[in-house]
Amino acid sequence: MTDTTSAAADVSSYSFEKAVAELESIVARLERGDVALDDSIKIYERGEALKKHCENLLTAAEKRIEKIRLDRNGAPQGVGPLDGE
């Protein structure tokens, strides 16, 4: 298993909030510029795994969200998919 695959497996059980918090920490470390090159590459790869995990969680959440449909008078009529009319 490669380091990148291993990093992805490590984050698969993270909540969205935990993954974002760690991703923000990684970005801060990289922006400071005080990390050795080899370490920068490793934490960048971890950041990529966290980013992908967050994107997957957001996509799953979007699929579960429903939009409230209103009738002509503005009264709730029912629900439908978020991106459907």
Buried (B, 14 or more C-beta within 10 A) or exposed (E): EEEEEEBBEEBEEBEBEEBBEBBEEBBEBBEEEEBEEEEBEBBBBBBBBBBBBBEEBEEEEEEEEEEEEEEEEEEEEEEEEEEEE
